[in-house]
Amino acid sequence: MDATLHLAQQPEADELLGRSPLAALVGMLLDQQVPMEWAFAGPYTIAQRMGRDDLDAHEIATYAPEAFVTLLSTKPAVHRYPGSMAKRIQQLCQYLVEHYDGDAATVWKDATTGDELLQRLKDLPGFGPQKAQIFLALLGKQLGVHPKGWRESAGLYGEQNSFRSVADITGPDSLTKVRAHKQEMKAAAKAAKASGK
């Protein structure tokens, strides 16, 4: 994996995301209840605090849980909820060690169909259906992973020229468009809820 991503909007953090399958997965895992840039900068921060230039699933899986929470909690914290996210990252890494010998890229390397890959992503701890579809779209749109039917399996997130999620962010302009789309969706949901009362 060697791509240029623009999700953290920080060159060093984005460089790690583009070359490290595990960093990309951990960034996606962290991408909830915090700004996207904060979430995707997380893997780089974790690697730096561990004194590494990449994340290692075996090392994280066996890291002392309390120490890993401290690593994520140290200010500036890696996430708004560093304790629960530390646990989720360790669960993800333990799963990867158990099922993929710690190699995150194996999750998608030999998947022959989009549906197979989507199921593999949904099986990962912390990846619900929507997160799995968004990550599948990111793999397809920016990382050159194209199993048969991947766009269909990614649902709306797989659509070409859409600006729905992190899968569509390639720089500041597309980031602005994705943010605008999310604001529209929130406003529509709020209006629908209000009219239903």
C-alpha positions in Angstrom: 0.0 0.0 0.0 1.5 3.3 -1.1 -0.9 6.1 -1.7 -1.2 9.8 -0.8 -4.1 10.3 1.6 -5.4 13.6 2.9 -7.5 12.5 5.8 -5.6 13.9 8.8 -4.6 17.0 6.9 -1.1 16.7 8.4 1.7 15.5 6.1 3.3 13.0 8.4 0.1 11.5 9.6 -1.3 11.2 6.1 1.9 9.6 4.9 1.6 6.9 7.5 -2.1 6.3 6.6 -1.1 5.9 2.9 1.6 3.3 3.6 0.2 1.4 6.6 -2.9 -0.7 6.2 -3.1 -1.0 10.0 -2.9 2.8 10.5 -5.7 3.3 7.9 -7.9 0.7 9.8 -7.2 2.3 13.2 -7.9 5.8 11.8 -11.3 4.5 10.5 -12.0 2.9 13.8 -11.3 6.2 15.6 -13.5 8.2 13.2 -16.5 8.7 15.3 -17.6 11.5 17.7 -14.5 13.6 16.9 -13.5 15.6 13.8 -12.2 13.4 11.0 -8.8 15.0 11.1 -8.4 14.3 14.8 -9.4 10.7 14.2 -7.0 10.0 11.3 -4.1 11.8 13.0 -4.5 9.2 15.8 -2.5 6.4 14.3 0.5 8.7 13.8 0.2 10.0 17.4 0.1 6.4 18.7 3.1 5.3 16.7 5.1 8.3 17.9 4.2 7.7 21.5 5.3 4.0 21.1 8.6 5.2 19.5 7.8 3.5 16.2 7.4 4.6 12.6 4.4 2.3 12.1 1.8 0.4 14.1 2.3 -3.3 14.8 -0.8 -5.4 15.5 1.2 -8.0 17.5 2.7 -5.3 19.7 -0.6 -3.4 20.3 -2.5 -6.7 20.9 -0.3 -7.6 23.8 0.3 -4.2 25.2 -0.6 -3.8 28.9 -4.2 -2.5 28.7 -3.7 0.2 31.4 -0.5 1.4 29.8 -2.3 1.6 26.4 -5.1 3.7 27.9 -2.5 6.0 29.3 -0.8 6.2 25.9 -4.0 7.4 24.3 -5.1 9.6 27.2 -1.9 11.6 27.5 -2.6 15.2 26.4 -3.4 15.9 23.7 -5.6 12.8 23.9 -5.9 10.6 20.8 -9.7 10.7 21.0 -12.5 12.2 23.1 -13.0 8.8 24.6 -9.4 7.5 24.9 -10.2 4.7 27.4 -12.9 3.0 25.3 -11.0 3.6 22.1 -7.8 2.1 23.5 -9.8 -1.0 24.3 -11.3 -1.1 20.8 -7.9 -0.7 19.1 -6.5 -3.5 21.1 -9.5 -5.7 20.3 -9.1 -4.9 16.6 -5.4 -5.8 16.7 -6.1 -9.0 18.7 -8.6 -10.0 16.0 -6.1 -9.2 13.2 -3.4 -11.4 15.0 -5.8 -14.2 15.5 -7.4 -14.2 12.0 -4.8 -12.6 9.7 -1.5 -13.1 11.5 -1.4 -9.4 12.3 -1.3 -8.3 8.7 -4.1 -5.8 8.2 -3.7 -5.8 4.4 -4.6 -9.5 4.3 -8.2 -8.4 5.1 -8.5 -7.1 1.6 -5.6 -8.6 -0.4 -7.3 -11.8 -1.5 -10.9 -10.9 -1.3 -12.4 -11.8 -4.7 -15.7 -9.9 -4.4 -16.9 -6.7 -2.9 -19.4 -8.6 -0.7 -16.7 -10.9 0.6 -14.6 -7.9 1.5 -17.5 -6.0 3.1 -18.2 -9.1 5.3 -14.6 -9.3 6.3 -14.7 -5.6 7.3 -18.0 -6.0 9.2 -16.4 -8.9 11.1 -13.7 -6.5 12.5 -14.3 -5.3 16.1 -15.6 -1.8 16.0 -16.7 -1.9 12.4 -20.5 -1.7 11.9 -22.2 -1.9 8.5 -21.8 1.8 7.7 -18.1 2.1 8.8 -17.4 -1.1 6.8 -19.0 0.4 3.6 -17.1 3.6 4.0 -13.8 1.9 4.4 -14.5 -0.4 1.5 -15.2 2.8 -0.6 -11.9 4.3 0.7 -10.0 1.1 -0.4 -11.7 1.2 -3.8 -11.5 4.9 -4.6 -8.1 5.8 -3.2 -6.1 2.6 -2.5 -6.6 0.6 -5.7 -8.4 -2.3 -4.1 -11.0 -3.4 -6.6 -12.6 -6.8 -6.0 -15.5 -7.6 -8.3 -18.6 -5.5 -7.4 -16.8 -3.3 -4.8 -18.8 -0.2 -5.7 -22.1 -1.9 -5.3 -21.0 -3.5 -2.0 -19.9 0.0 -0.7 -23.5 1.3 -1.4 -23.9 5.0 -1.7 -20.3 5.5 -0.5 -19.1 3.7 -3.6 -20.7 6.1 -6.1 -18.4 7.9 -8.4 -18.0 11.7 -8.0 -19.9 11.7 -4.7 -18.8 13.6 -1.6 -20.4 11.5 1.2 -17.5 10.3 3.4 -13.8 10.1 4.0 -13.5 7.9 1.0 -14.1 11.0 -1.2 -11.6 13.4 0.5 -8.5 14.0 -1.6 -7.7 17.6 -0.4 -9.2 20.7 1.1 -11.9 21.3 -1.6 -13.3 17.8 -1.3 -13.1 18.0 2.5 -15.3 21.1 2.3 -17.8 19.3 0.0 -18.0 16.3 2.3 -18.6 18.5 5.3 -21.3 20.4 3.5 -23.0 17.0 2.6 -22.9 15.9 6.2 -24.4 19.2 7.4 -27.2 18.7 4.8 -27.9 15.2 6.0 -28.0 16.3 9.7 -30.3 19.2 8.8 -32.6 16.8 6.8 -32.7 14.3 9.7 -33.5 17.0 12.2 -36.3 18.4 10.0 -37.7 14.9 9.5 -37.6 14.3 13.2 -39.3 17.7 13.9 -42.1 17.1 11.4 -42.7 13.6 12.9 -43.6 15.1 16.3 
